[in-house]
Amino acid sequence: MGKRAKPEEIIAKLREVEVRLSQGETIAQAVRAIGVTEQTFYRWRKEYGGLRVGQAKRMKEIEKENARLRRAVSDLTLDNQILQEVVRGKY
């Protein structure tokens, strides 16, 4: 299994494929030239297509922050449910 590509590298490779396609290469040839499978290329294009490097970095930061906030809300919800059960048990 190879290393995971960083968003900046992915965007650069997607742009390289676009250039090769405009020069008349097929998708299979262009994808082979950047060293990934067609499936990987299409997955990358779906996630990063049309993004600039700065936007991709910001998107990853926002995803990390979103995951952190979801965990915080989940913890608070669990705490609230436990407290409600305790209060119901006393009366």
BADREN-805220 format. One line per field, with one value per residue: residue in one letter; x, y, z of N, C-alpha, C in turn; residue number from 1. Coordinates in pm, whole numbers, plus 50000, padded with zeros to 5 digits. Each point is the difference from the previous one (the first is absolute). Layout:
# BADREN-805220
residuo c(A	...)
npx c(X	...)
npy c(Y	...)
npz c(Z	...)
capx c(X	...)
capy c(Y	...)
capz c(Z	...)
cpx c(X	...)
cpy c(Y	...)
cpz c(Z	...)
num c(NUM	...)
END
This chain:
# BADREN-805220
residuo c(M	G	K	R	A	K	P	E	E	I	I	A	K	L	R	E	V	E	V	R	L	S	Q	G	E	T	I	A	Q	A	V	R	A	I	G	V	T	E	Q	T	F	Y	R	W	R	K	E	Y	G	G	L	R	V	G	Q	A	K	R	M	K	E	I	E	K	E	N	A	R	L	R	R	A	V	S	D	L	T	L	D	N	Q	I	L	Q	E	V	V	R	G	K	Y)
npx c(50085	49971	50076	49937	49938	50075	49907	50113	50047	49887	49991	50129	49975	49893	50076	50094	49902	49950	50126	50024	49883	50037	50106	49885	50054	49988	49887	49993	50041	49917	49907	50036	50006	49891	49985	49876	49905	49923	49980	50129	50029	49902	50050	50126	49961	49932	50107	50099	49918	50071	50070	50034	50131	49985	49913	50085	50101	49927	49967	50126	50036	49908	50041	50125	49973	49939	50100	50083	49928	49998	50128	50021	49924	50063	50115	49966	49960	50107	50076	49931	50012	50125	50013	49935	50074	50103	49957	49968	50116	50028	49917)
npy c(49882	50095	50108	50063	50043	50109	50081	50061	49879	49971	50124	49989	49880	50051	50104	49913	49928	50114	50032	49880	50013	50124	49923	49940	49987	49869	49980	49883	50061	50100	49915	49919	50114	50024	49874	50018	49934	49956	49896	50002	50010	49915	49926	50021	49978	49899	49971	50004	49951	50091	49932	50108	50009	50130	49982	49915	50081	50103	49926	49958	50127	50036	49898	50033	50129	49962	49915	50098	50085	49907	49974	50131	50015	49897	50046	50121	49945	49924	50102	50069	49896	49989	50132	49992	49894	50068	50111	49927	49946	50126	50026)
npz c(50000	49914	49997	50095	49894	50010	50053	50037	50034	50060	50044	50031	50048	50060	50031	50039	50056	50048	50029	50048	50059	50033	50027	50028	50118	50012	50065	49939	49892	50016	50039	49902	49931	50072	49959	49957	50063	49903	50081	50030	49870	49974	50099	49959	49875	50053	50076	49911	49909	49936	50090	50066	50006	50006	49903	49944	50030	49963	49893	49998	50019	49913	49926	50035	49981	49889	49980	50035	49929	49906	50028	50001	49893	49947	50049	49960	49888	50001	50036	49910	49918	50039	49995	49887	49974	50048	49938	49898	50025	50027	49904)
capx c(49915	50081	49973	49886	50038	49949	49909	50074	50051	49884	49956	50102	49984	49876	50030	50084	49911	49927	50092	50022	49876	49990	50100	49951	50013	49877	50000	50083	50141	50031	49997	50117	50117	50013	50027	49886	49900	49887	49906	50055	49985	49861	49970	50065	49932	49873	50024	50086	49986	49964	50054	50139	50075	49957	49865	50009	50052	49893	49897	50047	49994	49859	49957	50052	49925	49865	50007	50021	49873	49904	50034	49962	49853	49965	50031	49904	49870	50007	49997	49865	49913	50032	49944	49854	49967	50025	49893	49877	50013	49986	49862)
capy c(50118	50120	50108	50085	50127	50119	50073	50081	49909	49952	50108	50012	49886	50021	50101	49937	49919	50093	50044	49887	49979	50107	49971	49891	49868	49944	50000	49888	50037	50110	49948	49914	50088	50057	49889	49955	49927	50084	50012	50103	50128	50045	50032	50128	50105	50025	50071	50118	50065	50141	50070	50046	49944	50066	49955	49861	50004	50052	49898	49899	50060	50006	49863	49964	50077	49944	49874	50034	50053	49889	49924	50082	49996	49864	49987	50079	49934	49883	50051	50048	49884	49936	50085	49987	49871	50011	50082	49919	49893	50052	50038)
capz c(50000	49987	50095	49968	49939	50066	49910	49903	49898	49924	49911	49895	49909	49923	49897	49900	49916	49914	49895	49909	49923	49899	49898	49917	50061	50057	50146	50046	49984	50091	50137	50014	50008	50136	50091	50081	49923	49955	50112	50089	49932	50006	50140	50026	49925	50068	50125	49988	49870	50003	50117	50000	50113	50124	50033	50046	50137	50086	50009	50095	50133	50039	50028	50132	50099	50002	50074	50141	50052	50009	50121	50116	50011	50039	50142	50077	49991	50088	50138	50025	50015	50128	50105	49999	50060	50143	50056	49998	50099	50137	50032)
cpx c(50089	49964	49879	50051	49937	49909	50073	50052	49886	49957	50100	49985	49873	50022	50087	49917	49923	50087	50021	49876	49986	50102	49964	50017	49864	50011	50091	50149	50041	50007	50121	50126	50018	50013	49887	49904	49889	49900	50046	49983	49859	49958	50060	49927	49867	50021	50071	49984	49955	50054	50142	50066	49953	49861	50002	50053	49892	49891	50040	49997	49856	49948	50049	49923	49858	49998	50017	49869	49894	50026	49956	49849	49955	50024	49899	49862	49996	49994	49859	49904	50024	49941	49848	49957	50019	49887	49871	50003	49978	49855	49906)
cpy c(50124	50105	50083	50133	50115	50074	50083	49914	49952	50106	50018	49886	50013	50102	49942	49914	50091	50046	49889	49971	50105	49981	49878	49861	49951	50007	49890	50035	50107	49952	49911	50085	50061	49891	49960	49921	50096	50020	50108	50137	50053	50037	50136	50113	50036	50085	50134	50076	50144	50078	50049	49946	50060	49954	49858	49995	50045	49896	49892	50053	50003	49861	49955	50071	49945	49869	50026	50049	49891	49916	50076	49995	49862	49978	50075	49936	49879	50042	50044	49882	49931	50080	49989	49868	50003	50077	49919	49892	50046	50030	49888)
cpz c(50000	50103	49954	49945	50077	49902	49895	49886	49910	49899	49886	49898	49916	49889	49890	49904	49906	49883	49899	49915	49891	49889	49917	50058	50048	50152	50053	49991	50101	50144	50026	50016	50139	50106	50092	49910	49956	50112	50097	49938	50010	50143	50036	49931	50065	50125	49981	49869	50013	50119	49972	50127	50132	50045	50055	50143	50097	50020	50101	50143	50051	50032	50137	50110	50015	50079	50150	50063	50013	50125	50124	50022	50045	50149	50087	49998	50092	50146	50039	50023	50134	50115	50006	50062	50150	50067	50005	50108	50143	50036	49984)
num c(1	2	3	4	5	6	7	8	9	10	11	12	13	14	15	16	17	18	19	20	21	22	23	24	25	26	27	28	29	30	31	32	33	34	35	36	37	38	39	40	41	42	43	44	45	46	47	48	49	50	51	52	53	54	55	56	57	58	59	60	61	62	63	64	65	66	67	68	69	70	71	72	73	74	75	76	77	78	79	80	81	82	83	84	85	86	87	88	89	90	91)
END
